[in-house]
Amino acid sequence: MSANTMTPPLADTAVENVIALMRTTRMPHARAVVADVLATAKAQRWDPTEVVRVLLEAEATGRNASMLATRRKRAGFPTGKTFDVWDEALSTLPAATTSFLRTLEWVRRRENLIACGPSGTGKTLLLEALGQQAIDQGMSVSWLSMEDLGALVRRHRIDDSVNKAITRATNVDLICIDLCRARDYAEETGAAFERGQVGLDFTKR
């Protein structure tokens, strides 16, 4: 019998069967690591429950990351920036205020947040970072600029479906509406926090 027609070892066949089952049951993240996990488990004599735990954990982690990525894409954030680039020392907002905003309790209480101030003071960066944090906490978010709203109305005015389109766009936990011009203020902020103030107000929806 030639090498090309030899039957694969049983262990390899078993792994291939497991991969096929994971493909059928739509477990792409566990499928990506199953061969390495099984090899490690065999070499280190893992308990079977540990193998199951590791594979399910890989799948759960992958699905969560995929869900967050999908929600971020649907949100339509202008820059993708988070509080990782926020410099508390440059912000004119009191640290206690920023800390409270990041709890997102005001979102859960269905209150509105209005940020106002001169151009370049970090309003857009603040609101986008809050939106990103909301997604990290399992919320759905929609980011809309005045240009977005205008385009939405023009696109759906023809068939009189504006109300339905707006409902779809705003059927989320948090709606961020940027009234500024369509430009990336986050790129310009930095020391700009020293040049102005960001005013905040809360109102009920």
N, C-alpha and C positions, 0 to 999 in steps of 0.2 A: 504494500500500500504506500502510495506516495505521500510526501509531507503535506501536499495541498489538499488531500482527501481525508486526512486523519481527523477523527472526532475530537472536538475540544475536550479538555479535562472537565470532569463533572463540576468542579468548583467554579470554573469559568462559565459554564453553562448556567449554573445557579445564579451567578451574579447577573448574567445577561437576562435571565428570566425576571429577576427582581427589578432591573432597570426597565424592562418592558412593561411590567405591572405599574411601576411608578409613572411611566409615560401615559398609560391608559387611565390611571386615576389622577392625572394632572398634578404631579408632585415634582415640578422641575428643579426646585432648589435642593431637595433631598437627592434627586437623581444625579445631580451634578457632583455630589460628594460620596455617593454610596459605595463606589468601588474602593476608594481610599479608606473609608470608615470600616468597611468589612475586612480589608486587609490588616488594618491596625488592630481591630477587634480580635482577629485570629491570632496575630502575633503576640498580643498582650493578654489574651485569654479573658476578654471582657465577659461580663454577665450579659445574657441576651437582652435583659431589660435596659442595659446601658446603651446597647446598639440602637434599640428602638428610640430611646430618649434622645440620643445625639441626632439621629436622622429626623425625628419630628421637630426638634429644636431648630435644625438647619432649615427645614421647610417653613416653620413659623416665622423665623427671622427674615428669611427671604421674601415671604409674602408681605410681611409688614413693611419692609423696605420698598417693595414694589408698589404697595398701596400709597405710601407717602409720596413716592415719586410721581404717581399718577395724579394725586391731589395737588401737588405743587404745579404740575403742568397745566391742569385744569384751572387753577387759580389765576394763572396769567401774570405772575409777578414781573415787574419791569427789569429787575436786576438779579434776583435770586439771593440777595444779601440778607444776613441774619444778625443777631446780636453778637456774633463772633467778631464783627468789625465795629461794634459800638464802643466808643471810648467815653466812659463815664466822666473822665476828667475834662473833656471838651464840651460836654453837654451842659446847657443852662437849666435843664430840668433838675429838681432836687432828686437825689438818689432814692429817697423814699417813694417819690412819685413813680419813677421808672420801675422800681421794685413792685409796686402795687399793680401797675399796668401789666407787668409780665405774669401776674397771677391769673389774668384773664377773668377775674371774678366779674368785672363789668360786662363781659360778653355773656356770661351765664345769667346775669341779672337782666339781660336784654337792654342794656343802656348803650347810648351812642357816645362815641368819642370824637370830638372835633379838635384837630390840631391846626393852629393858625400862627403865622409869623412871617417874617421877611423871607425872600428867596434865599436858598442856600443854608438854611438853619437846621436842616435835618428832618423836616416833617415827613417826607416820603420815606426816608430811611427808617425812621421810628415806626411808621405804620406798616411798612413791609416786614420789618423784623417781628412786629407783633403778629402779623398774619402768618409768617413762617412758624412762629412758636405755637400758634393756634393749631396749625396742621400737625405739628409734632405731638400735640395733646389730643389728636384724634378728631379735630373739628374739620369741617369743610369751609373753604374760603373762596371768595371771588374778588378779584382786583379789577376795577373799572376806572378808566380815565374819562375825561370829558370827550376826548376823541373817540374812545370805545363806544360810549353811549350814543354819540352822534352817528357813528357808523351803523350801530345796531338799529337805530330808528330808521335811517335811510334804507337799510337793507330789507327791513320787514314792513315798511310803509306801503309798498306796492300791493301786497296781498293782505293788508290789514291784520298782520299777526304780531304787531309791536308788543301788545300786552302779554301775549304768550311768551315771546322771546325774552322780555324783561323778567317775567316770572321764573323762567328757566335759569336765567343768569343770576338771579337773586335768591334762589331757593337753597341757601347755604346757612351755616351757623354765623359766619362773619362776612360782611360786605365792606370792602375797602374802596372808597371812591376818592381818587386823586384829582383835585380840581386844578392842579398846576399844569403848566405847559408840558407837552410830551418830551421830556428830556431826563437824563439820568442825573438827578441832583445828588444821589448818593456818591457819585464820583467826585463831586465838588465840595462835599461837606468838610470832613477833616477839621481843620482849624476854624471853619466857618461857624461852628458852634459858639465861638468867642465873639462873633460879630452880631448875633441877634438872639432872640428868644423864641421859644416855641410855646404858644399859649394852648392850654388844654381846657376843655369844657365837657361836661357830661350831661346828656339829656336822655330822657326815656324815649324808646322807639314808639 
